[in-house]
Amino acid sequence: MNADLSPKRLSSIDTLRGLVMVLMTLDHTRNFFSAPVFVFLAGTSAYLWQDRRGADAPLSWFLLERGLLLLILTCTVEAWSWNFRADLRHIDGGVLWAIAWSMIALAGLVKLPLSGCVSLGAIMIIGHNAFDVLKPADLGSFGPWWAVLHTGDDVSFGEGWLLNPYYPLIPWIGVMAVGFGFGKLLSNSVWRMQRRLLALGLTLIGAFLLLRFSNVYGDPQPWQSYPHPVFTLLSFLNCHKYPPSLLYLLMTLGPALLVLALAEGGAAERFGFLQVFGRTPLFFYLLHVYLIHGLAVLVAAITNGPVAAIIGGGIWVPELPNDYGYGLPVVYGVWLLVLLTLYPLCHGFEALKARKPHWRWLKYL
């Protein structure tokens, strides 16, 4: 999640990243009132960062520095946004966690030849589902490590200390490594042509359809046929997200590449509001959960709702009544309110970074 303000930024990348931020906000709004593209683009942005600065640019340090920062934010600023509490004994390993460790791993992988880095990433993405049968309980003392790397099971350290790594690291490190290789393609104007990006996106979608239809490999839960075709379709599309299966990654990254193709060239300029979010992704991310969570608490207070439960994490706490929540009109309304509120804030933050380039701490956001 880097927001480098280089004049050579690719508008299509910022447009796609901004769209992902908008859709993510809708999902988080739904969580309180009723991320594969992130990791992939983080790898792509890392390559483009080095490409703009030359082969001698300190890329490994750049990645390590940002990875460590994101880990700190995961345990503090992000944790508080979900739970409004300062108890650091419970760490949720979500999207920032995955990006942080993937950046730290990529800091080492970039020392390899590019083909080696991408090959290792592809092996992680394609092969990790072969180990779905292995559970932490089967691996003895290595079990907690396996939970962090692959299964996402809770890891208890006793006395209230708990890690919930629901974004396991192996596939995400692979996604970022492949995204880094994709940056090499985007640095070539020939590969940025719409027809090539469309072809690549359609190839991933086609691979998803063929592999999913076969029910042979790629997801721990096979799809099933139901009497009603709608339920069959939902079963077909219901791929495993935590950890992301090979099929889940294909069905998300494929359409993302189609959006990237459509945003290439002058088309990106029609989506300037998305680019603002795409150029300030970490700033946006850290603010949007606080805003959504705060609005949820406010609504609960006004309507005599379960304020304490909402403050404590909303849908993640057992105290929240099962029948509490709002329909789609309210969810979409809050979603739009959040976006309209964040747009001027992100725009102003981007302008501040442009005016104060000597404020070194701003580059981290």
C-alpha positions, 0 to 999 in steps of 0.5 A: 500500500504505497502512495508514491506521487511520481509523475510516471504513475500508471493511472490504470493501476490507481483506478483499479486500486481505487475501485478495490477500495470502494468495493472493500468499503461496501463489504466492511459497511455490510459487516457492521450494518447487516483483498487478492488484488491489493496484494497483487498490486502491491507487488506490481507497485514494488517493481514499478517503484524500482523501475522508475528509480533504476536498478540500484534503488534500495528495493529490499529496504523499501519493502522491509521498511514498509512491511514492518510499518504495516505490522505495527499498524496491524497491531495498533491502529487497525486493531483499534479500528475494529474493536475500539479497545487497546488490548494488544493481546489479540492480534487479527492477521487480516489484509494489512498483516498479509501485505506486511509479511508478503512485503518482508518475504518479497524483500528477500525474493527480489534478490533472485532473478525475476524468473525465479521470484515469479516461479516460486510465487506461481508454485505457492499459488498453484500448489498450496491447495495440495496441502489442504489435508494437513492440519496444525494438530497433525504437525506437533510443534510445527502446528502453530507455524502451519496455522500462520502459513496455511490454515489460518487457525487461531494460535493461542499463547496462553494468558489471553494472548491470541493470534488469529491469522485468517489471512495465511501467508503462503498464498499471499506471498506467492500472489505478491511475487507474481504481482512483482513479475507483472510489474515487469510486463506493465513497464513495457508499453507493448504489454500494456496494450488493452488487447494483451491485458484483456487476453491475460484476464480472460485466460485466468477466467477461462482457467477458473471455469475449466478447473472449477467445472472439473471439481478435481483441484483448486478449492477444498470445497467442491461445487454441487448441483442443486435442483434450482440453477441459481443455487448451483451457480452460487455453489460454483462461485463459492470458493474458499477465501481464508486461505484463498484457494487457487480458484478464488485467486483466479476468479478475482485476479482475472476480472481485475485484469479486465478492469485494468485493461479497460482503464488503460489509456485515456479511459482512466481519466474518466475515473478520477475519483477512483484514482484519488483513493488509489493514490492514497490507499493506506490513508483511506484504509486506516480511516474507513473502518474508523468511520464505518465503525463510528457510524455504526455506534452512532446509529446504535445509540440513536436507535437504542441498539446494542451499543456495547456490542457494536463498540466491541467489534460488531458481527465478531462478538457473540453479544450482538443479537442475531436479528440486529442489522439493516437492509440493503438500502441502509447499507448502500446509503452508509457506503456512499456517505463514507465514500463522500466523506473520505474523498475530500480527506484523501484529496486533501492528504494527497495535496499535503504530500505534494506540498510537503515532500520534505515531511518524510513521515508522510510517504509512509501513508 
